[in-house]
Amino acid sequence: MDIHMLMDEYFEWIKKETSFAKMGEYYEITTPFLDPVNDCIQIYIKQDGDTIYFSDDGMTIGNLESEGVNLSSKRKQLISSIAMQYNSRVVGRELVAKSSLKEFPQQKLFFVQAILRISDMYMLSQNKVASFFFDDVLKYFDENEIYASQNVALSGKSGYKYVYDFLFSPTKYRPERLCNIINNPTKSNVNNALFSWLDTKDARRQNSEFILIVNDEKKIQSGVIEAAHNYDVKTIKWSERENPEIKQLLTA
């Protein structure tokens, strides 16, 4: 595998498939990444001096509400927490962020990642209401004495940073492991995680591994798990979490 060629092709694809148009004082940027209703994610930016302002025009939360997600106070807190991980915040129903001109490329990447992660709550309208998938994973870790650092931002070979849900330090028996959880394992969500890993992998230890924990309460799209395996990414289906071999992936 020529990792450098793959990443060059990936960034070229993003550049080719991204378009923009002037909308009043903002520019509307259309990205190739898809939201839960299979529309391309759009963000809005404007410049004031040396500062760039970002907005999603309320579409992220609006899409959740249109798909039947009840935004309780707990869910609003979760959305705010996710936004903060990506240097963004929620104002009313709008996701916003700002950066300097120099930091624009990184913040644009973070802003799109924030939208993708918040949009992953879409499945909440179709499964249990009592808890979030992330909370279920944390509870599972506690019950099985699995210890990891949370919400770790790591730089890739390209210089861009990516946020990982968990980082497991290397031990005598296990290499360093990075881990993301995906509540709604669509092709778009998994591909975004995979390419983040491909960029990060070259900047980590040679034997570092990447693990995806995916919610398989609903049928997973065809080819999604296979795509992860093609890049030597280990996948844990939530329904198989009590399998001893699965637990060993997360323990020392």
N, C-alpha and C positions, 0 to 999 in steps of 0.2 A: 504494500500500500504506500503510495506517494502522498503522505499527509499534507505536504506543502502544496502540491498540485490541487488536492481536494479543497483545501481552505481558499486558495486563490480562486478556484472555480465558484466556491460558495459566495465569496464576497463580490465577485463579478456578477453572479446571478442576482444578488441583492441590488446592486447598482443598476443592472439592466431592467429589473422588474419594479423599481421604485420610480414614481413620477410625482410631480408637484404642480400646483396651480395657485395663482394669486387669488385670495379671498378677502377683500377689504384690507385690513391692516395685517392679516395673517397670511401665511402660506399653508396650503393644505398638502400634506405629504401622504401619498398612498403607498403603503408597503406591500410586499408580497405575502405577508403573514396573515393567516385567516382567523377570524373570531368564531365563536360557537355557531353562528348562523351562516358560516362560510362566506362572509364578506371580507374583503381585504381591510385590514386595520388601517385607519387613517388618523393622523395626528396633525396638530396645528401649531405653528411656531410664528413668533414675531420677535423682532429685534428692537431693543431700546438701549442705545449706546453700546456698551460692551456686554450687555446681558441678553441672553436668548430665553424667551418664555415659551413653555410647552403647555398644550391643553389637548384633551381628548374630546372636548365639546360635550362632555356628559354621556358619550356613547357607551362606555364600558359598563357603567352602572345601569344605564338605560336598557342595554341588551339583557342584562341579568333580570331586570324587572319584567321585561317583555316576555321572557321565557319562564316566568312564574316563580322566580326566586324571591322569597320573603326576606327582605333586608331587615332583620331584627337588629337590636342594639349590639348583640354579640357578633353578628356577621359584619356590621359596619366597623366594629373594632378590628376584626380580622382584615378587612379591606384596607383600613388605615395602616395596620401593621405591615402588610405586604407592600404598600406604597412606600413606606418609610425605608424598607430594605433597598429600594431602588432610587433613593434620593428624590422621592416624589411625595405628594400629599393629596388629600381629598378636601376640596372646598365645596360644600354643598353636595351636589351630585357630580361634580367635575373633578377629574384627575389632572393635577397641574404639577409643574416642575420648572426650575430655571437653572441656567448655567452660564458660565462665561463663554466667550467665543471659542477659546482654546479647548474648553471642556465639552463643546457641543457634540462631537461624535460619540463620546462615551455616554453622555446623558441621553442622547437619542436612542442608543442601544438599551440603556437602562429603562427608558420610558416605555419602549415597545415590550420589553420583558415584563414590566409591571402590568401592562394591559393583558398580556398573555396569561400571567399567573392569576390575576384577579378574574379573568374570564374563565379560568379553570373551575371556578365555583359553580359554573352552569349546572353541573351534575347534582348540586344540592337540591334542585327543584324536583329531581326524579328519584332520589333515594331518601334515606332516613333524615329526619330533621334534628334529632337529639344531639348529634355531635358532628364535627367536621372531620374529614378524612385525616387532615394533619393531626388533629387531636387524637384520633384513633391510633395513628402511628406512634405518637409520643407515649401514649398509654402502654402500647405494646413494648416499646423500648424500656419503660420503667419496670414493667412486670417481668421482663427477661434480663434485667440488669445490663442493658445495652447502652453504652455511653459514647456520646459524640458531641462535637461542637456544632452549634446551630447557626444558620444564616451567615455563611462565610463567603466573602467576596475574594475571588482569586483572579489574577491576571493571566491572560492567554498569551500565546506566542505573538499574536498581532498587537499586543499592548492593551487590548480591551479587557475590561473586568466583567466577570460573570458571578452571579450569586448562586451558591449551592445550599441546599437545605441542611445537609449534614456533612461533616468531615470526620472520618474515623482515623485516628493517628496510627502509624505503623507499629506493629508489635513483633515479637520474636517469631510469631507464626503467621502473621497476616501483613500484607503491604498496606500502604496508605490507600484509603477508599473514599471517594467522593460519592455523594448520594443525593438524588432528587426524587421527590414523590410527585406523581401525576395522578390527579383525581379523575381526569377525563382524558384517557390515553388515545387521543386522535393522532393521525399521521402528522398533522401540523405541530402539535405539542411535543411529540416524541422527537421529530426531526429538529426542532429548536433546541431540545436538550442535547441531542447527539452532536450537533455542530458546535455548541458551546463546549462540550467535552473535547472534541477534536482540536479546537483552538487551545484549550487549557492543557491537554495531555502533554504536549511538547514542552511545556514549561514546568512540569511536575517531575517527581521521581520516575525513573525509567519503568518501574514495575507498578506504578499507581493504577488503580482500577476505578471504574465507574459503575455504580449500581442504580438502577431505576426501580422504585417501588410503585407499582401501578394498581389502581383500583379496578378490579375485574368483576364488580357486581353486575355491570352491564357488559354485553358482548363487546370485546375489543375489535376494532377495525382490522380486517384482514391485512397481513403483511407488516403490522406495526411491531410485533415482538421479533419477527424475523429480521427486520431492519436493524434493531438494536443488537441482535446476535451477530450480524454481519460486521459490526464494528467492535466485536469482543466486549460488548456491554452486557453485564449480568442483569437479568430482569427478575424481580420478585413479584409474583402475582399475589395480591392480598389474600386470596382464598387459600394460598398454600403456605402462609406464614408460619404455621405450626410444624411444618416439615423440618426435622432436625438438620438436614443439609442446608436449608434456607437460613436457619438461625446461625449456622456456622459462618455464613458470609458476613454477618454483622457483628460477630463476637471475636474476641482475641484468639 
